[in-house]
Amino acid sequence: MFVTPAASSALFSGPFALGTFSVRGCGTPSHPGLVTPEGEVLDLRAALDEPGLTVVTLLERWDTVLPRLRDLAASRTGDRRPLAELDVHAPVEPRQIFQSGANYRQHVIDLEMAHRSSDDPRTESEARAEIAEIMDRRAAEDLPYVFIGLPSAITGPYDDVVLPHWCEKPDWELELAAVISRPAHRVPVEEALSYVAGYTIANDLTDRACVFRRDMPAIGTDWLRSKNAPGFTPLGPWLVPAEFLADPGDLRVTLRLNGETMQDESTQDMLFGVARLISYASQTARLLPGDLVLTGSPAGNGMHWGRLLRDGDVMEGSITALGTQRTRCVAEQA
């Protein structure tokens, strides 16, 4: 686990964010905290006099608690600790994770080209044009691709990521994640953003070798095995309230591998924005406070570069206004 970075500059946009913390070295998440951009953390269990408080229970009454959080951030009162004395865990423990696939136009084109058959009669430009046309048709027909992830795959923003011994092609996928504030079922697109408490960063790791079933090609994708190993979803560091982001459709998503930029794209390249994804998922499922809606990953994954994750690799993922997570890959011994 990496040591929590010192707050030498603003950690995120806005006057405060939420996180989950423990005293350095304790390991187990102990309390939700209000963190300032300068790196001071207020224990919200003490500040709100609620010993059993979690980020999820805060979100369950988000509309009423948000004004109180604004007041606490502005008052500078309460027992505040330097971030350097604390360990930072995933900011929220969701009950459900809704993941969007094939949602960045250029990313889909690149993946399709990487998997193109060697006997494909089309030229490269013809193939790219045809794939782009399919993406545009999907967007016009309003058909996002959403599937379910496991909360047990979540790990903290500075924790080591264990690459299972069976994982042949581990890849990174940095994503914007929306955090739900109240139950959402059959929500129209026009109202969907009102169900978002805030945003955080997710790195939705994938074993590319397991995505498609080799033994049963007709059955399609195997998201359980390819995406849900323990720790395959580093999350955080912060939950930044939605009111502090001007436009979730205009953020920069950047991932660096060992210091080298691999992903660097705007959320403007999404085929389906946050509102459309939430609305679509809610037509079938009932979204709950604290649930995550992952919005897909932009171009620049390992398959594109021909360079997948290895033991000792360090990933740094940042999104405009939301901060930076830093995780190291550790290969599991068979």
C-alpha positions in Angstrom: 0.0 0.0 0.0 1.3 3.4 -0.9 1.5 6.1 1.8 -1.3 8.7 1.5 0.2 11.7 -0.4 0.8 14.9 1.4 -1.5 17.7 0.4 1.1 20.1 -1.1 -1.6 21.3 -3.5 -5.4 21.0 -3.8 -6.4 17.3 -3.7 -9.7 17.9 -5.6 -12.1 20.6 -6.8 -14.5 22.2 -4.3 -14.4 23.0 -0.6 -14.7 19.4 0.6 -15.0 15.8 -0.3 -15.9 12.6 1.5 -13.7 9.6 2.2 -13.3 6.6 4.4 -10.3 6.5 6.7 -8.5 4.7 9.5 -5.6 5.6 11.7 -2.3 4.9 9.9 -1.4 1.3 10.2 -4.7 0.0 11.6 -5.8 -1.4 8.2 -9.6 -1.7 8.8 -11.7 1.2 7.6 -13.0 3.0 10.7 -14.8 6.2 9.9 -16.2 8.4 7.2 -14.5 11.8 7.0 -14.9 15.2 5.5 -11.6 16.1 3.8 -10.6 19.6 2.7 -8.5 20.3 -0.4 -5.6 21.2 1.9 -5.6 17.7 3.5 -7.4 18.1 6.8 -9.9 15.3 7.8 -12.9 15.8 10.1 -14.2 12.6 11.6 -17.9 12.7 10.7 -18.9 10.2 13.3 -17.8 12.6 16.0 -18.9 15.8 14.2 -22.4 14.4 13.6 -22.6 12.5 16.9 -23.4 9.2 15.1 -21.0 6.4 16.2 -22.3 3.9 13.5 -22.1 6.4 10.6 -20.8 5.2 7.2 -20.6 7.0 3.8 -23.6 4.8 2.6 -25.8 5.9 5.6 -24.8 9.5 4.9 -25.9 9.0 1.3 -29.2 7.5 2.4 -30.2 11.0 3.6 -28.0 13.0 1.2 -30.4 15.9 0.6 -30.7 16.7 4.3 -27.1 16.0 5.3 -25.4 17.9 2.5 -26.2 21.4 3.9 -24.7 20.2 7.3 -21.6 19.1 5.5 -21.3 22.5 3.8 -21.5 24.2 7.2 -18.9 21.9 8.7 -16.5 22.5 5.9 -17.0 26.3 6.2 -16.8 26.5 10.0 -13.3 24.9 10.3 -14.5 23.6 13.7 -14.2 20.0 15.1 -11.2 17.7 15.7 -9.4 17.6 12.4 -6.4 15.4 11.7 -3.8 15.8 8.9 -4.3 13.4 6.1 -0.7 12.2 6.6 -1.8 10.5 9.8 -4.5 8.4 8.2 -4.8 5.6 5.7 -7.3 6.2 2.9 -9.7 3.4 1.9 -12.3 3.2 -0.9 -14.6 6.1 -0.3 -17.8 4.1 -0.3 -18.9 0.4 0.0 -21.6 0.0 -2.6 -24.3 -2.7 -2.6 -24.4 -2.8 -6.4 -22.0 -1.8 -9.2 -23.3 -1.1 -12.7 -20.5 -1.2 -15.3 -20.7 0.2 -18.8 -18.8 -1.4 -21.6 -18.0 -0.2 -25.0 -18.9 3.4 -24.1 -15.9 5.4 -25.5 -16.0 5.7 -29.2 -12.3 5.6 -29.9 -11.7 2.9 -27.4 -14.2 0.6 -29.0 -12.7 1.2 -32.4 -9.2 0.4 -31.1 -10.4 -2.8 -29.4 -12.3 -4.0 -32.4 -9.2 -3.4 -34.6 -7.0 -5.2 -32.1 -9.3 -8.3 -32.3 -9.7 -8.1 -36.1 -9.2 -11.4 -37.8 -6.1 -11.9 -39.9 -8.2 -12.8 -42.9 -10.4 -9.7 -42.7 -10.7 -8.6 -46.3 -11.3 -4.9 -45.4 -8.5 -2.4 -45.3 -7.7 -0.8 -42.0 -9.5 2.5 -42.9 -12.6 0.5 -44.1 -12.7 -1.5 -40.9 -12.4 1.6 -38.7 -15.2 3.4 -40.7 -17.5 0.5 -40.4 -16.9 0.1 -36.6 -17.5 3.9 -36.2 -20.8 3.6 -38.0 -21.9 0.9 -35.7 -21.0 3.0 -32.7 -22.9 6.0 -34.0 -25.9 3.7 -34.6 -25.8 2.4 -31.0 -25.8 6.0 -29.7 -28.7 7.0 -31.9 -30.8 3.9 -30.9 -30.0 4.7 -27.2 -28.7 1.2 -26.3 -25.9 1.4 -23.7 -24.2 -1.9 -22.7 -24.4 -2.3 -18.9 -23.5 -5.3 -16.8 -23.0 -6.0 -13.1 -19.8 -6.0 -11.0 -19.1 -7.3 -7.5 -18.4 -5.0 -4.5 -15.8 -7.6 -3.3 -13.6 -6.5 -6.2 -13.2 -3.0 -4.7 -10.0 -2.0 -3.1 -8.5 1.3 -1.9 -7.0 4.0 -4.0 -3.4 3.3 -2.8 -3.6 -0.4 -2.2 -1.6 -3.0 -4.0 -3.5 -4.8 -6.8 -2.9 -8.5 -6.8 -2.7 -10.1 -10.2 -4.0 -13.7 -9.9 -1.7 -16.4 -11.0 -4.3 -17.5 -13.6 -4.7 -14.0 -15.1 -3.1 -14.1 -18.5 -3.7 -10.6 -19.9 -4.4 -8.1 -17.1 -5.3 -4.7 -18.4 -6.2 -1.3 -17.0 -9.5 0.7 -17.6 -9.7 4.0 -15.8 -13.2 5.3 -15.5 -15.4 8.0 -14.1 -17.8 6.6 -11.5 -21.1 8.2 -10.4 -22.3 7.6 -6.9 -26.0 7.3 -6.4 -27.7 9.3 -3.6 -31.3 8.0 -3.5 -33.2 5.0 -4.8 -33.6 5.2 -8.6 -36.1 3.1 -10.6 -37.3 3.9 -14.1 -35.8 7.4 -14.0 -36.1 9.5 -17.1 -32.9 10.9 -18.6 -33.9 14.4 -17.8 -34.0 13.7 -14.0 -31.2 11.2 -13.8 -28.4 13.5 -12.6 -30.5 14.5 -9.6 -29.9 11.0 -8.3 -26.1 11.5 -8.2 -24.5 12.4 -4.9 -21.0 12.8 -6.4 -18.2 11.3 -8.5 -15.1 9.3 -7.9 -12.4 7.4 -9.8 -12.5 3.7 -10.6 -9.9 1.5 -12.3 -11.9 -1.4 -13.7 -9.2 -4.0 -14.3 -9.9 -6.7 -16.9 -8.2 -10.0 -17.8 -8.6 -9.8 -21.6 -8.0 -13.5 -21.9 -11.1 -14.3 -19.9 -13.6 -11.9 -21.5 -14.9 -14.3 -24.1 -15.6 -18.0 -23.2 -13.4 -20.2 -25.2 -15.3 -23.4 -24.4 -18.7 -21.8 -25.3 -18.2 -19.0 -27.8 -22.0 -18.6 -28.4 -22.6 -17.8 -24.7 -20.7 -14.5 -25.0 -18.8 -12.6 -22.3 -17.6 -13.8 -18.9 -17.5 -10.7 -16.7 -17.3 -12.7 -13.5 -13.9 -14.1 -14.2 -12.5 -11.3 -16.3 -13.3 -8.4 -14.0 -14.1 -9.5 -10.4 -11.0 -10.8 -8.8 -10.4 -9.3 -5.3 -8.9 -5.9 -5.7 -9.7 -5.6 -9.4 -11.5 -2.3 -8.9 -9.3 0.3 -7.1 -11.7 3.1 -6.1 -11.2 6.7 -5.0 -9.6 8.4 -3.3 -12.5 10.8 -2.8 -16.2 11.1 -3.3 -16.5 14.7 -4.7 -20.1 16.1 -4.5 -21.7 16.6 -7.8 -22.3 20.3 -7.2 -18.5 20.9 -7.4 -18.2 19.6 -10.9 -19.3 21.9 -13.7 -19.9 19.1 -16.2 -19.2 15.4 -15.8 -19.3 15.2 -19.6 -16.2 17.4 -19.9 -13.5 15.8 -17.7 -10.0 14.6 -18.5 -9.4 10.9 -17.8 -5.6 10.1 -17.5 -3.8 7.0 -16.6 0.0 6.7 -16.3 1.9 3.4 -16.2 5.3 3.7 -14.5 5.1 7.5 -15.3 4.2 7.1 -19.0 0.8 8.4 -20.1 -1.3 5.6 -21.6 -4.8 7.0 -21.4 -5.6 10.7 -21.8 -9.1 11.4 -23.1 -12.1 13.6 -22.4 -15.4 12.2 -21.2 -16.8 14.0 -24.2 -15.9 10.9 -26.2 -18.5 8.8 -24.3 -21.3 7.5 -26.4 -23.7 7.6 -23.5 -23.3 10.3 -20.8 -23.9 9.7 -17.1 -27.6 10.6 -17.2 -28.3 8.2 -20.1 -26.5 5.3 -18.3 -28.3 5.9 -15.0 -31.6 6.1 -16.7 -30.9 3.0 -18.8 -29.8 0.9 -15.8 -32.8 2.1 -13.7 -35.3 0.8 -16.3 -34.5 -2.7 -15.2 -32.8 -2.4 -11.8 -33.5 -0.4 -8.6 -30.3 1.6 -7.9 -29.6 2.2 -4.2 -27.7 4.9 -2.2 -24.0 4.3 -2.5 -24.2 2.3 -5.7 -21.7 2.9 -8.4 -22.3 3.6 -12.1 -19.1 3.1 -13.9 -19.1 5.0 -17.2 -16.6 3.0 -19.3 -13.0 3.6 -20.2 -11.4 5.6 -22.9 -8.8 4.6 -25.5 -5.3 3.7 -24.5 -5.7 0.3 -22.8 -2.9 -2.2 -22.7 -4.4 -4.2 -25.6 -4.0 -1.0 -27.7 -0.4 -0.5 -26.7 0.6 -4.2 -26.8 1.7 -3.8 -23.1 -0.3 -5.5 -20.3 0.2 -5.3 -16.6 3.1 -7.0 -14.9 4.5 -7.5 -11.4 5.8 -4.2 -10.0 3.9 -1.9 -12.4 2.6 1.3 -10.8 -0.6 2.9 -12.1 -1.5 6.5 -11.5 -5.1 7.4 -12.4 -6.5 10.9 -12.3 -9.7 12.6 -13.4 -10.2 16.4 -13.5 -11.4 17.7 -10.1 -11.5 14.2 -8.5 -7.8 13.7 -7.5 -5.4 10.8 -8.2 -5.2 7.2 -7.2 -1.9 5.3 -7.2 -1.7 1.5 -7.1 1.1 -1.1 -7.5 0.7 -4.5 -9.2 1.8 -7.5 -7.3 1.9 -10.9 -9.0 0.3 -13.8 -7.0 2.4 -16.9 -6.7 0.7 -20.0 -8.0 
